[in-house]
Amino acid sequence: LFQIWINLPARSKMVKPYFAMLWNETIPRVVTHTGAARAEATVVSGHLGGAAPPACPPDSWAANPANDVSIATLRLDPGASFSLPPAQPGTNRVLYFFAGSQLTVNGATAPPHHALHLEPTAAAELVAGDACELLLLQGRPIGEPVAQHGPFVMNTQSEVQQAFADYRRTQFGGWPWKSSDPVHERTEGRFARHADGRLERPAKPA
């Protein structure tokens, strides 16, 4: 499980909150084969391999294609290869090799359990010697100061302290559940409850 937070520029720190549910069924996969060996990219953000994931929140840094944000997980069978196309100049591109032990990137051996900083403007040819899993994170830097504490990411320490004060005062608008650790009935299945009370459930297969 990866929990990924994307920062916002100062102009967007105080925008109206927005929630979007990305159901597993709506997240595109890009599958390639090297003989019988299979590689699969699950594309959460960006347009890797021509995939177009569901829209992200409108004020997200990822909402503007010029910011070149891409988030994807990659699974490669032994002997499988996968080609990452070039990114835009000035983009930061990091590949986290978190499972497996034998991987080459453009012919160079990649050490397992490491973050690989890739040259963004060059394609990256991945070849797995054994079963490998990787996380791709990329995007253009915001280029602003970062002050972070707990779940709050602002531009200055005084802004972080103000965020803590706002949270203590309002609990971010109130907690809608009867307890601090709500548990739902198993019969509820998967659902998302929006701020307006609307319930959303994944679409049933056709």
N, C-alpha and C positions, 0 to 999 in steps of 0.2 A: 504494500500500500504506500503510495506517495501522496503527500499533501503538498500542493504547490500553490504558492501565493505569488501573484503578479503585482508589482508595485504600480502606483499611479503617480503621474506628475502632480505638482502642487495645485495646478488649476482644477484638477479633478478629485482632490482629496475629499471634498465635502459635497460631492454630487448626491443626488437622491439615490438611496439604496435600490439595488436591482437584483432579482433572483431568477436564475434560469436553471432548469434541471436538464442534464444531459443523460438521457436513458441509454443504457448499453446498446439497445437496438438501433439507436440513431447515430452512433459513433462509427464512422466508416473505417474499413480495413483495406489495406493494400496488400495483396498477396502476389509473390513471385515464386518461381520454381527454378532450381538449378538441378536438372535431371529430376530425381525423385525427392530431392531435399527442398523443404518449404521455408520461406521467410514471410513473416507477416508484420506489417506496421499498423498499429492502432492509432489513428490520427485524431487527437483531441482538439488541436488548434492548428491553423495553418492549412496549406494546400499541398502537402507532401504527396508525390505520386499522382497528382490530379484530384486527390480526395478533397471534399468540401464538407467539413463538419458543420453541425448546427451553429447558428449565430451565437456569439458570446454577448455578454452585457454591453450595451451601446457605448459606455464610457470607459470600457476596459482598454488598456494599452494594446491588447490583441485585436481590438475592433478595427483598427486602422491598418490596412495592408502594408502601408509604408513602413510600419514598425517591424515587419518581417518576423512576427512571433510564430513559433511552431513548437508544439508539444506532442510527442508521440512515444509510444513504447514499441520496441522491436523484439521479435522472437525469431531466432534462426535455428533451424535443425542442423545437425552435423553436416558439413559440406555445403550448406546453403550460402548464397551471397545476396547482398542487397546494396543498391547504389543510392546514396544520398545526393540529390542534385545540388548544385551550388546555391548558396544563399546570397543576399545582397551585400555589397561592400559596407563595412562598418558594423555588421551584425556580429554579436557574440554567439558562438555555437559550441555547445558542450555536449558530449556523449558520455553518459554514465554507464560503465560496464559493470553491472551489479550481479550477474549470474552467469556461470560458465567459466572456462579457464583458457580457451584457445580461440583467439580472434586476431585477425590481421586487418589493418586499415591502410588501404593503398600499399599493401605489401609489407607494412611494418607491424611487428608484433605488439599487440596492446596488452598491458598488464591488467589482470583481472582486479576487480574492486577498485578501480581508479576512475577519475574524471578525465576525459580526453578532450582537450581544447583543440578544435579543428579550425583550419583556415577556411573562412566562410565562402570565399569566391571560388573554391576548388571542389569538384565532386569528390565524394568519399566512398570508396568501394570497400564494403565490409564482407569478410569471408570468415565463416565460423568453422573451427576445427571440431568443436563439440557443441552441444546445445547451449546457446547463448541468449541472454536477455539484456536489453539496453534501454535507457531512457534518453531521449533527445530533448534538449531545451535550447531554444535559440530566440533571439530578439535583439533589436537595436536598443542600446542603452538610453535611459531617460536623461542621464547627465545632470542629476540634481543631488544635493546632499541627502543622506538617509539617516534617520534617527529611529531606532527600533527598540521596543521593550514589550515582552509578552506578545499579544496578537496585534499590537498597534505599530504601524509603520508610517512615520511622518517625516518632515524635513528638518525639524529642530527638536531638541529635548523639551522645550516649553510646550510645543504642540503635542508631544506625547503625554506630558503631564495633564494638559487640558483634556485629551481624549480619555484618560483614566478618570478624571473628575466627571466628565459627561457620562461615562458608563456607570459610575457609582450613583449618580443622581437619577438617571432615567432607565438604567438597564437596557439601553438602546431601544426605548419605546415600550418596554414591558415584555414579560415572559408569558406567552399565551397558555402554557400548560399548568395543570393543577399541582404538579410537583417539579422539583428541580431535576429529576431523572425519569422523564416519562417513558413508559413502555407501552407499545401498541399491541393489540391482539394479533396473533399469528394469521388469523383469517383476513386481516387488513391487506396483506400482500404489500406490494411496493406502491408508494404514493408520495407525492410532494404537496405540502400545504403552502399556498402563497399568502402574502401579507393581507390580501383582501378576503381571505378565507376560502378561496377557490381550491378544490382538490384536483390534482393532476395525476393521472396514472399512465403507464406506458401503453402505447397502442397494441392491440392484440394482433398477432400475425394474421395475414390475409389467408 
